[in-house]
Structures are given as C-alpha cells and as structure tokens.
Amino acid sequence: MLDFLYTNGWGAFAVMLFFQLPFLYFFIKIVYRKAYIDKGASETESQKYPMMEGIWITTVVALFVLVNVLSVVYMPPVTTAAMIKQGGNFQEVDVTARSWFYEISEREYEVGRPVIFNAKSIDTVHGFAVYHPDGRILFTMMLVPGMEEASTLVHTFTEAGNYKVRCLEYCGIVHHGMQDVLVVR
C-alpha cells in the first residue's frame, strides 16, 4: 500500500514531516498570536485546559500507534518469521563473523529464491550488511558475540549481480578490510 514510506529515506522524511508540520504550524500560530495580536492574559476558561490537553495527547498517541502498527509488517523479524512459517524453497546460509573476515557457507544464490541468513559473531560486535550492485544497502544485521542463537533474516534477491558484504560495526584495526562478495545468478 504505502511501501515507499518504509523502504527509503524520503519515506521516513515524509512521515517525520507529517508529524512535525502540524506541531510547527500550531506553535507558530500560538506564539504569533500571543506576541502581536492578543498580548494580554488568556481569555480561555481554566476548566477547558484539561479537555484540550486530553484531546491533543489522545490525537498524538493515536497517530503514533497507527504509524507503528502499519509499519510492523516492514520489520525484518516479522517478515522473516512470516516467511519461515509459510515454508518454501529456502536456501539456508550460515554466516560466522570473525576478526576481520566472514565464513559464509554459500556464496552463490538464485534470483527469486528466498535465502535464510543465520549469522553470528565469534569474537566482537560485527555488522553483516549486504549492498546491491548499484551501491544501495539492502539489509544489515548486528552480530553480537555470546548470543545463544544466531540472528536470522530472510531476503530474496530480485536481480542478478555481485552483492558486496561489509561490516558496519567498528571491529578493530582491520575493520575496513572486512568485506566479501555474494554472487546472484
């Protein structure tokens, strides 16, 4: 429906404006009115303030809850759980991050076939970020050592090409060299 709101930075910016502009409008309107038009004490009855505050807070909370409920389906853990529950022809890949390289069980993938990445870190906090051949980041996982279970994410590659893998969490002196390539055919 409104996928663009959750899949790129401009969508997030639009949502932020959706919330910020009404607040800014009313703030400026109130400040301007009190500074230039009605400089005296407010004529609003004090009994009306709790009702106005209640309406304002209820509106803000309702919008916050609505946006969060609508965005739940775009969260990787939710989509991963839904895809695994449905079953299918998945390719399972085990990823182990170590100082300063990845051990990846499979490096070649099919276009259109879902891939389950089970990733973990052995020694320190690492990132597992996969980049589209055009440079866009597709997804990232933070890998924390000592976790009982591997972090899991399902992704379906839609285009063939060489996808770069990079660590996005500073992990030491050779962090910049922690890179790999996934090939999608």
N, C-alpha and C positions, 0 to 999 in steps of 0.2 A: 504494500500500500504506500507507505511513506519511507521506503527503504533509504532514499538519499539522505534522510535526516540522521541515519545511524552509520552510514558507510563511508563518510568522508568528512573532512574538516569543515567544509562550508555548511553541511547539515547541522553540525554541532554549533557552529556560529549562528545559524538561523534560529535554533532553539534558544540559545542564550539571548539573542535579540528579542525573541518572543516574550521572554520573562523580563528583560531589562527595560525595554522601551516604555511599557505602561508605568512601571515604577518611576522612571525618569520623568515622564510626562506629568504625572501627578505631583511629584516632588517639586518640579519647576513651577507648576501651576500654583501650588500652595505657597511656595516661597515668594513668587512674584506678587501674588495677591496680598500676602501679609506685608511685603516690603513697600508696595506702591499704591494699592487700592484701599485696603482695609487695615490701617496701621493700629487700630485700637484693639481692645480685648475682644475675644471671640464672642459672638452672639449665640453660638450653639449651646443648647441646654446641656448641662453636665451629665444628665441621665442618658443622653444619646451616645456618648462616647463609648461605653462598653458595647453597645449594639453595633456601632460602626467598626470597632476593633474586631469583634467576633465575625462579622461578615468578611472583613478584609483577611483575617487569618484563615477562615474556612476556605475562601477562594484560593489563597496561595497554597494551602495544604492539598486541596482537591486537584489543582493543576500539577503540583509536584507528584502526587500519587499517580495521576493519569499518565504523565510522561514516563514515569518509571515503569508502570505496568506495560505500556505499549512498547518499551524498549527491551523488556526481558527476553523476548524471542531472539534478539540480536546478540545476546551474551554468549560467548563461546561455550561455557559449561552447559548451558541449557540446550544449545543446538547439538552439542556433542552427545549429551545424554539421549536426546530425542532420536538422533540418527542411529546410535548403537541399539536402542530399544527396537527400532523398526527392522533392524537386521539388514543384511545385504551383502554384496560382494566387496568387502573391505580389503584393503591391503594394510596389514599391520607392520609398523616400523618402530623399532626400539632405538632410542637416541640416548647416549650417555655423554654428558659433557664433562671434560676433564681440563685441567690447565693445559692448555691452550689449543685444544682440538676437540672434535666430535667423533664419537664412534657411532656410525649410523648403519643399521643392519641392511637397509636397501637404499640405493641412491637413484634408482630408475623407477618411474611411475607412468601410469597410463592416464591420458586425458579422460576426464569424466568418471573415473573410478575413485570413490572415497578412500582416503588414506587416514588411518588412525596413528597419530604420533604419540607414543608413550615415551616421555622424556624425563630424565633425572640427572642430577649433578652428583658427582662423587666428592669433590673437594671444597668448592666455594660457590657462591652465588654466580650463576651464569644466565645468559639470555639465549633463547633459540628463536631468532627472527628470520622469517622467510620472505624474500623480496621477489617480486615479479620481475621478469626480464627488463621491463621499462623503468625499473627503479622504485616502484610503489611498494610499500610494505604490505604484505598480505595478512600476516598474523605474527604475534610474538608470544612467547611463553617465558615466565621467570622460573628458573630451576634452582631450588634451594636444597642444599645438602641435608641429609638426615631425615628426609621425608620417608615415611613407611611405604607409600605407594608412589608410582611415577605420575607426573602430570600428564593428562590425556587431552588431546584435541583432535577433532576430525576436520579435514579440509579436502575439498575436491578441486583439483586443478582443472581449469577450463581451457587452457591454451598450452600448446607445446612450447618448449624452450628450456633454457638453463636458468634455474632459480638460485640466487645466492642465499646462503645462510650466514648470518653474522651474530655474534654475541653482543647484546645491547646492555649488559651489566658489566661495569668495570671489574675485571677479574685478575688483574695483575699486570706485570711488566710487558707481557706479550699479548695483551688483550686485543690490540689492533690486528694481530695476525690470526685470530680465532675466526676463521671463515671456512666455508665449504660450498659445494655446489650440488644441487639436486637436478636431475635431468628428467624432463617430462616429454614423453613421445606420444 
